Amino acid sequence: MSELKIRSTIILIMENVNRRTFLHRAAVGIGSLALGSLLGQSCGQPDADAQAELLGALPHIAPKAKRVIYLFQSGAPSQLELLDWKPKLREMHGQELPASIRMGQRLTGMTSGQKSFPLIGSKIDFKQYGQSRAWISDLLPYTSRVVDDLCIIKSMHTEAINHDPAVTFLQTGHQQPGRPAVGSWLSYGLGSENSNLPAYVVLLSRGKGNIQPLASRVWGSGFLPSIHQGVQFRGGSDPVLYLRDPEGLDSLSRRQMLDLVARLNQQAAEEFGDPEINARVSQYEMAYRMQSSVPELTDLSGEPDSTFRLYGADAMIPGTYAANCLLARRLCERGVRFVQLYHMGWDAHSDLVGMTSRLAKDVDQASAALITDLKQRGLLDETLVIWGGEFGRTTYGQGLLDDNYGRDHHPRCFSIWMAGGGIKPGMVYGETDDFGYNIVDKPVHVHDFQATLLHLFGIDHERFVFPYQGRRFRLTDVSGKVVHDILA
C-alpha cells in the first residue's frame, strides 16, 4: 500500500470523524460548558499540572515492592477446605447453626429458602507446617512446602455477597462497575519499567468447575486514560489480538501509517483538547513495539526442563494456570508492573469436595512454584504475590447432607495469602470463630487490603486521587487503613 493511499484513507476517516464531532459538540457543547462552570473544574480528566499537584511526588513513601502478581481464584474457593481448619465443625457435623452465630445475616437466593442450616465439617484433613505451624489442607501439598514464605490472612471480609459485585469490589474498590482496576491505578501512578510491554497484563485460565463469567471491565481503566487498562494475553500462537500486521501490509507501511495517524491525532488533540486522543496514540505505538517483544516473551523454548518440572507438566500447555504462572514470572522479569491471573471454576454450590480437589490440583503446584522460582531468581523481595478469591464459603451446607453438598457465598470471612514484596513471611494473621462464620480477631476489609497493597508500592492511598465529574476518586473510596502488622 502506497503512502499516498494511506494518507488519503486516513484523511477521509478524520474528515468524517470531524463532521460527527462538530454535530455532537454543537448539540451539547453549551450545556457542557455551563456544567463545567458550575462545578468549577473540567468534567473530564484533569490537566497534567493539576494532577501532579494532587498526587504529589510519587512514591509518597519508600516502596518495598516494584511489581505484583495477583493469582485471583474466581468463583471463591472454600477457606474451610483449604486454609482455615475448623475441627469443631467435624464434631458438630449435621447440627443446626446456632441463630446467635448467624445473627440474621443476609443470604443469597440460593439458600434463603432453606428451612435449616446444618453445619458441614470438612472431609479434608489439615496438618501444621513450617516454623509458623500454619494449618494447611491436604489438598495443597506444594503450598505447604512454601508456607514459611507466606502470610496467610484468615480475616478478610467484604460487603458483596454475589460474584460479579464481589470481584468488581476487590479489583476496583467499588461494587458497581465503572471505576479503574487496581492494576490501572498502579499503571497510572508508576507506569511500567519496560517501554515495550504494557504496565498491566491480564491472563485467564479455566478450571474443571463451575465457571463464573468475567467481564473485561474488571481490568478496565474506568475514568483513567485508556492506556492504563489491562491488556489480555491469550494462550496459543496469537497471544494479543490484532497485534500482527494485517494481510498485505508490511512493517514499513505499518510504520508510515502510524506516523501519519500520529500527526493527524496531534492536530485533533490540539483542536479538541481531549487527552484520550494522546492515550490512543500511545496505544498504537505500544502495539507496534509489542510486535517484537511479545513473541520473545511467550516463547518458552529457552526454559530449561527443570522449570517445567517445577511448575508441572501443564506449564507446557498455553492458557493453563501453570503456563500463566510461568508467563507471569517472565513478565515480571521484563518489568511489567501488574500481572493479573484469573483462574475460573471455584463456585462450589454442589460437589464441594470433588470440585475443590480438582481446582486445588490445578493451582497448587504452579502457585508454590512461582514463589520458589521468584525466590531463586532474587525477585521475590520486590514482587508481591497474592492468592485468593472474592469472598468465602458458608460453614453450613447448601442442599442435602450427602456427597453432593456444597457451600454458599459467605462475605463475612475468607482467607487469602500474600508473599514477597514487603510482606512479613511465615505468619498467620487474623482469626475466625470455631464455626468459621465470624471474625473474632484482626479483621481486614477489602479497602484495608487495597490500602496495604498501595502502601507496599510507596503510595499513600488517601493522597492517590483522580478528579472526575466534580469528585476526587481513589481506589479505597472513603475508607481503608494500612495493615502494618503484616509488613516486613
SVG drawing of the C-alpha trace seen along z (x, -y; Angstrom):
<svg xmlns="http://www.w3.org/2000/svg" viewBox="-38 -29 57 68">
<polyline fill="none" stroke="black" stroke-width="0.4" points="0.0,0.0 1.5,-3.4 1.9,-6.3 -0.5,-8.3 -3.3,-5.7 -2.7,-5.5 -2.8,-9.3 -5.9,-9.6 -7.7,-6.9 -6.8,-8.4 -7.8,-12.0 -11.2,-10.7 -11.7,-9.0 -10.7,-12.0 -13.0,-14.3 -15.9,-12.0 -14.9,-12.0 -14.6,-15.8 -18.1,-16.2 -19.6,-13.9 -17.6,-15.7 -18.9,-19.1 -22.5,-18.0 -22.1,-16.4 -20.4,-19.4 -22.9,-21.8 -25.7,-19.8 -24.1,-19.5 -21.3,-22.0 -23.1,-24.9 -24.6,-22.6 -21.2,-21.1 -19.6,-24.5 -22.3,-25.6 -22.0,-22.4 -18.2,-22.8 -18.6,-26.3 -20.9,-25.3 -18.6,-22.5 -15.6,-24.9 -13.5,-22.4 -13.4,-20.1 -15.9,-17.3 -13.4,-15.1 -9.8,-14.3 -7.6,-16.9 -4.6,-18.5 -1.1,-17.2 -0.2,-20.1 -3.3,-19.8 -3.0,-16.1 0.7,-16.3 -0.3,-18.7 -3.0,-16.4 -0.8,-13.3 2.3,-14.9 5.7,-13.3 5.3,-9.5 6.2,-7.5 4.9,-9.2 7.0,-6.8 9.8,-4.4 8.4,-1.5 9.0,2.2 7.5,3.7 8.1,3.0 5.6,5.4 2.7,7.6 1.3,11.0 -2.3,11.4 -3.4,15.0 -7.2,14.4 -9.3,17.5 -12.6,16.5 -15.7,18.2 -14.5,18.1 -12.6,21.1 -13.7,22.6 -11.4,21.4 -12.8,24.3 -11.4,26.9 -8.1,25.1 -6.7,22.6 -9.0,22.3 -9.1,25.5 -12.1,25.9 -12.1,29.2 -15.2,28.3 -17.2,28.4 -16.4,32.1 -17.6,32.6 -20.9,30.8 -21.4,32.1 -25.1,32.1 -26.2,30.0 -28.0,26.7 -26.0,23.5 -26.9,21.5 -29.0,18.4 -26.7,16.4 -23.9,17.1 -25.8,16.3 -27.4,13.2 -29.9,12.8 -27.2,12.4 -28.4,11.6 -28.3,14.8 -28.2,15.4 -31.3,16.5 -29.8,20.0 -30.1,20.7 -32.5,18.1 -35.3,20.6 -33.7,23.3 -35.6,24.3 -32.4,25.5 -28.7,24.6 -26.8,27.8 -23.1,27.4 -20.7,29.1 -17.4,30.3 -14.7,30.5 -13.9,34.0 -10.4,32.8 -7.6,33.3 -5.3,30.5 -1.7,30.6 0.6,28.0 3.7,27.0 6.8,24.8 8.0,22.7 4.8,20.8 2.9,24.0 0.2,22.9 -2.6,25.4 -2.7,26.3 -5.2,28.6 -4.0,31.9 -5.3,30.6 -2.3,28.2 0.8,30.3 3.0,28.0 1.7,24.9 2.6,26.5 6.3,26.6 6.5,22.8 4.3,21.9 7.2,20.0 7.3,17.6 3.5,16.9 1.4,14.5 -2.0,16.2 -4.8,13.8 -7.8,15.6 -9.9,12.5 -10.7,10.9 -14.3,9.6 -16.4,7.8 -20.0,6.5 -20.6,8.1 -22.5,11.3 -22.7,12.2 -19.8,12.9 -19.8,10.0 -20.0,7.2 -17.6,9.0 -15.0,9.4 -15.6,5.8 -15.2,4.6 -11.8,6.4 -10.5,5.2 -11.8,1.6 -12.8,0.7 -16.5,0.4 -19.2,2.9 -20.7,1.0 -18.8,1.1 -17.0,-1.9 -14.1,-2.5 -10.5,-1.8 -8.9,1.6 -6.1,1.6 -3.7,2.5 -4.8,-0.6 -4.2,-2.7 -0.7,-1.4 0.0,-1.8 -1.3,-5.4 0.8,-6.2 4.0,-4.3 4.0,-3.2 6.0,-0.3 9.7,0.4 9.7,1.7 8.5,-0.6 8.0,2.3 5.4,4.0 2.2,2.7 2.3,2.0 -0.8,4.1 -1.3,7.6 -4.2,10.0 -4.1,13.8 -7.1,16.1 -7.4,19.8 -10.4,22.2 -10.5,24.9 -12.6,28.0 -15.5,26.5 -18.5,24.1 -17.3,21.1 -18.4,17.7 -18.1,15.3 -15.7,12.4 -16.3,9.1 -13.3,7.3 -14.4,4.1 -12.9,5.6 -9.5,4.9 -10.6,1.7 -9.2,-1.8 -12.5,-3.4 -12.1,-7.2 -8.3,-7.0 -6.7,-7.3 -7.3,-4.1 -3.6,-3.4 -3.7,-2.1 -6.3,0.7 -5.2,4.3 -4.0,5.9 -5.3,9.5 -2.8,12.1 -4.4,15.3 -3.0,18.8 -1.8,20.1 0.3,18.7 -1.5,15.3 -1.5,14.0 -2.6,10.5 -5.4,9.9 -4.8,7.6 -1.1,7.2 0.2,8.7 0.3,6.6 -2.9,7.1 -2.6,9.1 -1.0,7.0 0.6,4.5 4.3,4.8 6.2,3.4 7.3,0.3 3.8,-0.6 2.6,0.0 5.2,-2.4 4.2,-5.0 0.6,-4.6 1.3,-5.1 3.3,-8.2 0.5,-9.7 -2.1,-8.8 0.0,-10.3 0.3,-13.6 -3.4,-13.7 -4.2,-12.8 -1.8,-15.5 -3.8,-18.1 -7.0,-16.7 -5.6,-16.9 -4.6,-20.5 -8.1,-21.3 -10.3,-19.5 -8.0,-19.2 -9.2,-15.6 -6.4,-13.7 -7.8,-10.4 -6.5,-11.2 -3.0,-11.1 -3.7,-8.0 -4.8,-6.3 -1.6,-7.3 0.4,-5.8 -1.6,-2.6 -0.8,-2.4 2.9,-2.9 2.8,-0.3 1.2,2.2 3.9,1.6 6.7,2.2 4.9,5.3 5.2,6.9 8.8,7.7 8.7,8.0 5.6,10.3 6.9,13.2 10.1,13.4 8.2,13.2 5.8,16.0 8.5,18.3 9.2,20.8 11.6,22.9 14.6,21.5 13.3,22.5 15.2,25.5 13.5,28.8 13.9,28.0 11.5,25.1 8.7,27.4 9.3,29.9 9.0,27.1 5.7,25.7 4.3,29.1 3.5,30.6 0.6,28.2 3.2,25.4 3.9,26.6 0.2,26.1 -0.5,22.5 -3.5,21.0 -3.4,23.2 -2.9,21.9 0.6,23.3 1.6,21.8 0.2,18.5 2.2,18.6 5.4,19.2 4.4,16.4 3.8,14.1 7.3,14.7 8.7,13.9 6.6,10.7 7.8,9.5 11.4,10.2 10.8,7.8 9.5,5.0 5.7,5.4 4.2,3.7 1.0,5.6 0.2,9.2 -3.3,10.4 -4.2,14.1 -7.8,15.1 -8.5,18.9 -12.2,19.6 -14.2,22.5 -14.3,22.3 -18.1,21.8 -18.8,25.0 -22.5,24.9 -22.5,28.7 -19.9,31.4 -17.8,29.4 -15.1,31.9 -14.7,33.1 -14.7,29.6 -12.4,28.2 -10.0,31.1 -9.8,30.6 -9.3,26.9 -6.7,27.2 -4.8,29.6 -4.9,27.0 -3.3,24.3 -1.3,25.8 1.9,26.8 2.2,23.8 1.4,21.3 4.1,22.7 6.5,23.0 6.0,19.3 7.1,18.4 10.1,20.8 11.1,19.5 10.9,15.9 12.9,16.5 15.6,18.4 16.0,15.6 16.2,12.9 12.8,11.4 10.5,12.3 11.6,9.5 10.4,6.9 7.5,8.9 4.2,9.0 2.3,12.3 -1.4,12.6 -3.6,15.7 -7.3,15.6 -10.9,15.2 -13.7,12.7 -15.3,14.0 -15.6,17.2 -17.9,20.1 -20.6,20.8 -20.0,23.0 -23.4,24.6 -24.3,26.8 -26.2,26.0 -28.5,28.8 -28.9,32.2 -26.2,33.8 -25.0,36.2 -21.9,36.5 -23.2,33.8 -23.5,31.0 -22.0,27.5 -21.3,24.3 -23.0,21.0 -21.3,17.5 -20.0,16.1 -18.7,12.4 -18.2,12.3 -14.8,14.0 -12.5,15.6 -8.8,16.4 -6.1,15.3 -2.3,15.4 0.3,12.9 4.1,13.3 7.2,11.2 7.2,7.5 7.5,6.3 5.1,8.8 6.1,10.5 6.7,14.2 5.8,17.2 2.8,15.8 -1.0,16.3 -3.0,13.1 -6.5,12.8 -8.8,15.5 -12.4,16.7 -14.7,18.3 -14.9,22.1 -17.7,22.2 -15.6,20.4 -18.5,18.0 -17.5,14.7 -14.1,12.9 -13.0,12.8 -9.6,11.1 -7.9,8.6 -10.4,8.1 -9.1,7.0 -11.6,5.2 -11.3,5.1 -10.3,1.4 -7.7,2.2 -6.2,4.8 -6.1,2.3 -4.6,-0.4 -1.9,2.0 -1.2,3.0 -0.7,-0.6 1.4,-1.3 3.8,1.5 4.4,-0.4 5.1,-3.6 1.7,-5.1 -0.5,-6.8 -4.0,-5.7 -5.6,-8.8 -3.4,-11.1 -3.7,-8.9 -6.7,-10.5 -8.2,-11.4 -10.7,-14.2 -13.6,-13.2 -17.1,-14.7 -16.7,-17.0 -15.3,-14.5 -11.9,-13.2 -11.9,-9.4 -9.5,-6.9 -9.1,-3.1 -10.2,-2.8 -13.2,-5.1 -13.6,-6.8 -12.2,-4.2 -9.3,-1.8 -6.3,-1.6 -2.9,0.0 -2.4,3.3 1.0,2.6 1.2,5.8 1.8,7.9 4.6,5.7 8.2,6.9"/>
</svg>
